[in-house]
Amino acid sequence: MTDTHAQTWRDDFSRVLSPVFGSPQLDLVRGEGSYVWDASGKQYLDLLAGIAVNALGHCHPAWMKAITEQASTLGHISNFFTSPAQIGLAEKLHEVLNLPSGSAVFLSNSGTEANEAAFKMARRAGGGSRPIIIAVEGAFHGRTMGSLALTAKAAYREPFAPGVPGVVHVPYGDVDALAASINDTTAAVFIEPIQGEVGVRTHPAGYLTAARELTSKVGALLVVDEVQSGIARTGSWTAHQDQAIGEGVTPDIITLAKGLGGGMPIGATITVGDANTKLLEPGQHGTTFGGNPIASAAALAVLETIETEGLNDNAREVGTSLTGELQQIPGIGEITGQGLLLGIELLPDQDGNVPDSKAVAARAMEAGFIINPVAPGRLRLAPPLIITRDDLKPFLAALPGLIAG
């Protein structure tokens, strides 16, 4: 891509689009499998997958077929009606998540909407006597007002103060602090089994089990936010079902999005078992586009393809291999996360300086690799679930030089 061409589309972007995302880094025009191409024809290995969204990679045949067939049959209906795609998706979610009888799926359009619905459910369940909702420091639950209140980073919340009242953030990893905060005024505790936006961080052993026991003791809800960690990303359908991460706890509410649609906008708020009976009633929540037939058909194709192509196993096996390879590279410290959701710690150099993760990511992009500088001194990888060890070899070979600069 010439400098002139790049400047032209950046100027066009700034002229007609909101500046909230800053200046875009690339002008992408095509994708296939684990790769994307920019307007100049340059190829990139996509190791971020739309931030854990493109579970099947780009333009997977099964995903495209489902969307095309559904679009040629029925594109949109209001929530006065239902469609085979919507029912089929909900049934498939019941199946793959092994949900108990009485569980129910509410479909929306994004992760923040899925968490917003869970927030409303918690408020409804708590009534006036349970005004407090607890989240964990480091959490990211979304950017609408309810989910933003749960998000820990002050820079996201403070410009929109005063926020939604009644939200308390407890220190990360501190079971005693969590226990001290939960009482009969607590409506719910929101937890990401893996905190993605803080650098891909799992909780200490026993934390989610303690959260489940403490919430059950006082009759509060436990909400697990699987927006980034769900849909086979860790090698299990959800991270909380994995004994190594979520300790197999059974929550009251599960939220999903990102990888669920494989690139189509969809979210899900799932009430588990009899939790559904005490939450939202008809008319208390809604969405115009939630459960849209096209988005539902795409999501159903994602779930079915993960099964037929063994992508849970692929995420687990390739993720384990990738973790092992990364641990051998000079300049890399702890590897966090699991499966194909990994955080990479960058170690200080001989002068004690930690490499600038943004600079490392910029060099990687120039070399044809899309990675994410998720936090200072930390990189995030969340590639498509279809990625192979062979796909990763050039990246692994280049990474030492990218870190060293």
C-alpha positions as CSV (number, residue, x, y, z in Angstrom):
1,M,0.0,0.0,0.0
2,T,1.5,3.4,-1.0
3,D,1.7,6.1,1.6
4,T,-0.6,8.3,-0.6
5,H,-3.3,5.6,-0.7
6,A,-3.1,4.9,3.0
7,Q,-3.4,8.7,3.7
8,T,-6.4,8.9,1.4
9,W,-8.5,6.3,3.1
10,R,-7.5,7.6,6.5
11,D,-8.6,11.1,5.5
12,D,-11.9,9.6,4.1
13,F,-12.4,7.8,7.4
14,S,-11.9,10.9,9.5
15,R,-14.2,12.9,7.3
16,V,-17.3,10.6,7.5
17,L,-16.9,8.4,10.6
18,S,-16.9,8.9,14.4
19,P,-13.4,9.4,15.9
20,V,-14.1,7.1,18.9
21,F,-11.8,4.3,17.6
22,G,-9.0,6.7,16.6
23,S,-7.3,6.3,13.2
24,P,-7.7,2.8,11.7
25,Q,-4.5,0.9,11.3
26,L,-5.4,-0.9,8.1
27,D,-7.9,-0.8,5.2
28,L,-8.9,-4.4,5.0
29,V,-10.8,-5.6,2.0
30,R,-10.8,-9.4,2.0
31,G,-10.3,-12.4,4.3
32,E,-10.0,-16.2,3.9
33,G,-9.3,-18.7,6.6
34,S,-6.8,-17.3,9.1
35,Y,-5.7,-14.5,6.7
36,V,-6.8,-11.0,5.7
37,W,-5.6,-8.7,2.9
38,D,-5.5,-4.9,2.7
39,A,-6.3,-2.7,-0.2
40,S,-2.8,-3.0,-1.6
41,G,-3.0,-6.8,-1.6
42,K,-0.7,-7.3,1.4
43,Q,-1.5,-10.5,3.4
44,Y,-1.7,-10.7,7.2
45,L,-2.0,-13.7,9.5
46,D,-4.9,-12.7,11.7
47,L,-4.0,-13.6,15.3
48,L,-6.8,-11.5,16.8
49,A,-9.8,-12.7,14.8
50,G,-11.8,-9.5,15.3
51,I,-11.0,-9.7,19.0
52,A,-12.1,-13.4,19.5
53,V,-15.0,-13.0,17.1
54,N,-14.1,-14.9,13.9
55,A,-14.2,-18.3,15.4
56,L,-14.3,-20.1,12.0
57,G,-11.9,-17.6,10.5
58,H,-12.9,-15.5,7.5
59,C,-15.4,-16.6,4.9
60,H,-15.8,-20.2,6.1
61,P,-18.0,-22.1,3.6
62,A,-20.5,-23.4,6.2
63,W,-20.9,-19.9,7.7
64,M,-21.4,-18.2,4.3
65,K,-23.8,-20.9,3.2
66,A,-26.0,-20.5,6.3
67,I,-26.1,-16.7,5.9
68,T,-26.8,-16.8,2.1
69,E,-29.6,-19.4,2.4
70,Q,-31.2,-17.6,5.3
71,A,-31.0,-14.2,3.6
72,S,-32.7,-15.6,0.5
73,T,-35.5,-17.0,2.7
74,L,-36.2,-14.5,5.5
75,G,-34.0,-11.6,6.6
76,H,-35.8,-10.0,9.5
77,I,-38.9,-10.4,11.6
78,S,-40.0,-8.5,14.7
79,N,-40.0,-10.1,18.2
80,F,-43.7,-10.6,17.8
81,F,-42.7,-13.8,15.9
82,T,-40.0,-16.5,15.9
83,S,-38.1,-18.4,13.2
84,P,-36.7,-21.9,12.7
85,A,-33.1,-20.3,12.9
86,Q,-33.8,-18.7,16.3
87,I,-35.3,-21.8,17.8
88,G,-32.6,-24.0,16.3
89,L,-29.9,-21.8,17.8
90,A,-31.5,-21.8,21.2
91,E,-31.9,-25.5,21.1
92,K,-28.2,-25.9,20.1
93,L,-27.0,-23.7,22.9
94,H,-29.1,-25.8,25.4
95,E,-27.4,-28.9,23.9
96,V,-23.7,-27.9,23.8
97,L,-23.8,-26.1,27.2
98,N,-25.6,-29.0,28.7
99,L,-28.2,-26.7,30.3
100,P,-30.6,-28.1,32.9
101,S,-34.3,-28.1,32.3
102,G,-35.9,-24.7,32.7
103,S,-33.0,-22.8,31.3
104,A,-33.8,-20.1,28.8
105,V,-31.9,-18.1,26.1
106,F,-32.4,-14.4,25.4
107,L,-30.8,-13.3,22.1
108,S,-29.5,-9.8,21.6
109,N,-26.9,-8.2,19.3
110,S,-23.6,-7.9,21.3
111,G,-21.7,-8.6,24.4
112,T,-22.6,-5.4,26.1
113,E,-26.3,-6.0,25.4
114,A,-26.0,-9.5,26.8
115,N,-24.5,-8.1,30.0
116,E,-27.0,-5.3,30.1
117,A,-29.8,-7.9,30.1
118,A,-28.1,-9.8,32.9
119,F,-27.7,-6.5,34.8
120,K,-31.5,-5.9,34.5
121,M,-32.2,-9.5,35.6
122,A,-30.1,-9.0,38.7
123,R,-31.8,-5.8,39.6
124,R,-35.2,-7.4,39.0
125,A,-34.2,-10.4,41.2
126,G,-32.8,-8.2,43.9
127,G,-35.8,-5.9,44.1
128,G,-35.5,-2.9,46.4
129,S,-33.9,-4.9,49.2
130,R,-30.9,-6.0,47.2
131,P,-29.4,-2.9,45.4
132,I,-25.8,-4.0,45.2
133,I,-24.1,-5.7,42.2
134,I,-20.5,-6.8,42.6
135,A,-17.8,-6.9,39.9
136,V,-14.1,-7.5,40.0
137,E,-11.2,-5.1,39.5
138,G,-9.8,-5.5,36.0
139,A,-13.2,-6.5,34.6
140,F,-14.5,-5.4,31.2
141,H,-18.2,-6.0,30.7
142,G,-19.2,-3.5,28.0
143,R,-19.8,0.2,27.3
144,T,-23.5,0.8,27.6
145,M,-24.4,2.4,31.0
146,G,-25.2,-0.7,33.0
147,S,-22.4,-2.9,31.7
148,L,-20.1,0.2,31.8
149,A,-20.8,0.5,35.5
150,L,-19.5,-3.1,35.9
151,T,-16.4,-2.3,33.9
152,A,-13.5,-1.6,36.2
153,K,-11.3,0.8,34.2
154,A,-11.9,4.3,35.4
155,A,-11.0,5.9,32.1
156,Y,-14.0,4.1,30.5
157,R,-16.4,5.1,33.3
158,E,-15.5,8.5,34.5
159,P,-16.3,10.6,31.4
160,F,-19.9,9.4,31.8
161,A,-20.3,10.0,35.5
162,P,-22.5,9.8,37.5
163,G,-22.9,6.2,36.5
164,V,-25.4,3.6,37.5
165,P,-25.5,3.4,41.3
166,G,-25.1,0.3,43.4
167,V,-22.1,-1.3,41.7
168,V,-19.1,-2.3,43.9
169,H,-15.7,-3.5,42.5
170,V,-13.7,-5.9,44.7
171,P,-10.0,-6.5,44.5
172,Y,-8.9,-9.1,41.9
173,G,-8.2,-12.5,43.3
174,D,-9.0,-11.7,46.9
175,V,-11.5,-14.2,48.3
176,D,-11.6,-12.5,51.7
177,A,-12.5,-9.2,50.1
178,L,-15.2,-10.9,48.0
179,A,-16.6,-12.6,51.1
180,A,-16.6,-9.4,53.0
181,S,-18.6,-7.6,50.2
182,I,-21.3,-10.3,49.7
183,N,-24.3,-10.0,52.1
184,D,-28.1,-9.9,52.0
185,T,-28.0,-6.6,50.1
186,T,-26.1,-8.3,47.2
187,A,-28.2,-8.9,44.0
188,A,-25.5,-10.5,41.9
189,V,-21.8,-11.0,41.3
190,F,-20.4,-10.7,37.8
191,I,-17.2,-12.5,36.9
192,E,-15.3,-13.1,33.7
193,P,-13.6,-16.6,34.0
194,I,-10.8,-15.0,32.0
195,Q,-10.3,-11.2,32.1
196,G,-9.5,-10.4,28.5
197,E,-9.0,-6.7,28.4
198,V,-6.6,-6.5,31.4
199,G,-4.2,-8.8,29.6
200,V,-5.8,-12.3,29.6
201,R,-5.9,-13.1,33.3
202,T,-7.4,-16.1,35.0
203,H,-8.5,-16.0,38.7
204,P,-6.6,-17.8,41.4
205,A,-7.5,-21.4,42.1
206,G,-10.7,-21.7,44.1
207,Y,-11.9,-18.2,43.3
208,L,-14.9,-19.1,41.2
209,T,-15.9,-21.9,43.5
210,A,-15.8,-19.5,46.4
211,A,-17.9,-17.0,44.5
212,R,-20.5,-19.7,43.8
213,E,-20.6,-20.7,47.4
214,L,-20.8,-17.2,48.8
215,T,-23.6,-16.1,46.4
216,S,-25.6,-19.2,47.0
217,K,-25.4,-18.7,50.8
218,V,-27.1,-15.3,50.6
219,G,-29.4,-16.0,47.6
220,A,-27.5,-13.7,45.2
221,L,-27.0,-14.5,41.5
222,L,-23.7,-15.6,40.0
223,V,-23.2,-14.2,36.5
224,V,-20.4,-15.5,34.3
225,D,-19.4,-13.3,31.4
226,E,-18.2,-15.6,28.6
227,V,-18.4,-13.0,25.9
228,Q,-14.7,-13.3,25.1
229,S,-13.8,-16.7,26.6
230,G,-16.8,-18.7,25.4
231,I,-17.6,-20.6,22.2
232,A,-14.7,-23.1,22.3
233,R,-12.0,-20.4,22.6
234,T,-10.3,-22.1,25.5
235,G,-10.9,-25.7,24.2
236,S,-14.2,-26.0,26.1
237,W,-17.5,-24.6,25.1
238,T,-17.2,-22.1,28.0
239,A,-14.3,-21.4,30.3
240,H,-16.3,-21.8,33.5
241,Q,-17.1,-25.4,32.4
242,D,-13.3,-26.1,32.3
243,Q,-12.0,-27.5,35.6
244,A,-8.7,-25.8,35.0
245,I,-10.3,-22.3,34.7
246,G,-13.9,-22.1,36.0
247,E,-13.7,-25.2,38.3
248,G,-16.9,-26.5,36.8
249,V,-19.2,-24.1,38.7
250,T,-22.8,-23.8,37.7
251,P,-23.8,-20.1,37.4
252,D,-27.3,-18.6,37.4
253,I,-26.6,-16.6,34.2
254,I,-24.2,-17.0,31.3
255,T,-23.5,-14.2,28.8
256,L,-22.1,-14.9,25.3
257,A,-21.3,-12.9,22.2
258,K,-18.2,-12.4,20.0
259,G,-17.4,-15.9,18.7
260,L,-21.0,-17.0,18.8
261,G,-21.9,-15.2,15.5
262,G,-18.5,-15.8,13.9
263,G,-18.6,-12.3,12.5
264,M,-22.3,-11.6,12.6
265,P,-23.6,-9.4,15.5
266,I,-25.3,-11.6,18.1
267,G,-25.3,-11.9,21.9
268,A,-27.0,-14.3,24.3
269,T,-28.1,-14.1,28.0
270,I,-28.8,-17.5,29.3
271,T,-30.6,-18.2,32.6
272,V,-29.6,-21.5,34.0
273,G,-32.2,-23.9,35.5
274,D,-34.9,-22.3,37.7
275,A,-33.1,-19.0,37.7
276,N,-35.4,-18.1,34.8
277,T,-38.5,-18.3,37.0
278,K,-37.5,-15.3,39.2
279,L,-36.1,-12.9,36.6
280,L,-37.6,-11.0,33.7
281,E,-41.3,-11.3,32.8
282,P,-43.0,-10.6,29.4
283,G,-42.6,-6.9,28.5
284,Q,-39.7,-6.2,30.9
285,H,-37.0,-6.4,28.3
286,G,-36.7,-6.5,24.5
287,T,-34.7,-5.8,21.4
288,T,-35.6,-5.1,17.8
289,F,-32.9,-7.1,16.1
290,G,-32.2,-9.8,18.8
291,G,-32.7,-13.3,17.4
292,N,-32.6,-11.9,13.8
293,P,-32.9,-14.9,11.5
294,I,-29.7,-14.2,9.6
295,A,-27.6,-13.7,12.8
296,S,-29.2,-16.8,14.3
297,A,-28.5,-18.9,11.3
298,A,-24.8,-17.8,11.3
299,A,-24.5,-18.6,15.0
300,L,-26.0,-22.0,14.5
301,A,-23.6,-22.7,11.7
302,V,-20.7,-21.7,14.0
303,L,-21.8,-24.1,16.7
304,E,-22.4,-27.0,14.3
305,T,-19.1,-26.4,12.5
306,I,-17.1,-26.3,15.8
307,E,-18.6,-29.8,16.5
308,T,-18.1,-31.3,13.0
309,E,-14.6,-30.0,12.6
310,G,-13.4,-30.7,16.2
311,L,-12.5,-27.1,16.9
312,N,-12.7,-27.5,20.6
313,D,-9.9,-30.1,20.3
314,N,-8.0,-27.9,17.8
315,A,-8.2,-24.9,20.2
316,R,-6.9,-27.0,23.0
317,E,-4.1,-28.8,21.1
318,V,-2.9,-25.8,19.0
319,G,-3.1,-23.6,22.1
320,T,-1.0,-26.0,24.1
321,S,1.6,-26.2,21.4
322,L,1.6,-22.4,20.9
323,T,2.0,-21.9,24.6
324,G,5.0,-24.2,24.7
325,E,6.7,-22.6,21.7
326,L,6.1,-19.1,23.1
327,Q,7.7,-20.1,26.4
328,Q,11.0,-20.9,24.6
329,I,11.3,-17.4,23.1
330,P,13.8,-15.0,24.7
331,G,12.1,-11.9,26.1
332,I,8.8,-13.6,26.9
333,G,7.8,-14.3,30.5
334,E,4.5,-15.8,31.7
335,I,1.9,-17.0,29.2
336,T,-1.6,-16.7,30.6
337,G,-5.0,-17.9,29.4
338,Q,-5.8,-21.2,27.8
339,G,-6.5,-22.6,24.4
340,L,-6.5,-19.9,21.8
341,L,-7.0,-17.0,24.2
342,L,-3.5,-16.2,25.4
343,G,-1.7,-13.3,27.1
344,I,2.1,-12.8,26.6
345,E,4.2,-11.1,29.2
346,L,7.1,-9.1,27.7
347,L,10.2,-9.2,30.0
348,P,12.5,-6.2,30.7
349,D,15.6,-6.0,28.6
350,Q,19.1,-6.0,30.1
351,D,18.7,-2.3,30.9
352,G,15.5,-3.0,32.8
353,N,13.2,-1.5,30.1
354,V,10.0,-3.4,29.3
355,P,9.4,-3.5,25.6
356,D,6.6,-1.2,24.4
357,S,3.8,-3.6,23.5
358,K,2.3,-1.1,21.0
359,A,5.6,-0.9,19.2
360,V,5.9,-4.7,19.1
361,A,2.4,-4.9,17.6
362,A,3.2,-2.3,15.0
363,R,6.4,-4.1,13.9
364,A,4.3,-7.3,13.8
365,M,1.8,-5.7,11.5
366,E,4.5,-4.4,9.2
367,A,5.8,-8.0,9.1
368,G,2.3,-9.3,8.2
369,F,1.0,-10.4,11.6
370,I,-2.0,-8.9,13.5
371,I,-1.6,-9.1,17.2
372,N,-3.0,-7.0,20.0
373,P,-1.1,-4.8,22.5
374,V,-3.8,-5.4,25.1
375,A,-1.9,-3.7,28.0
376,P,1.5,-2.2,28.7
377,G,4.1,-5.0,28.4
378,R,1.5,-7.5,27.4
379,L,0.3,-8.9,24.0
380,R,-3.0,-10.8,23.4
381,L,-3.5,-13.6,20.9
382,A,-7.0,-14.8,20.0
383,P,-6.7,-16.3,16.5
384,P,-9.4,-18.2,14.6
385,L,-10.2,-21.6,16.1
386,I,-9.3,-23.2,12.7
387,I,-5.7,-22.0,12.9
388,T,-3.0,-24.6,12.5
389,R,0.5,-25.1,13.8
390,D,1.8,-24.5,10.2
391,D,0.0,-21.2,10.0
392,L,1.8,-20.2,13.2
393,K,5.3,-21.1,12.3
394,P,6.3,-17.9,10.5
395,F,4.9,-15.8,13.4
396,L,6.9,-17.8,15.9
397,A,10.0,-17.5,13.8
398,A,9.6,-13.7,13.5
399,L,8.6,-13.0,17.1
400,P,12.0,-12.8,18.7
401,G,13.1,-10.1,16.3
402,L,9.7,-8.3,16.7
403,I,10.2,-8.1,20.4
404,A,13.9,-7.1,20.2
405,G,13.1,-4.4,17.7
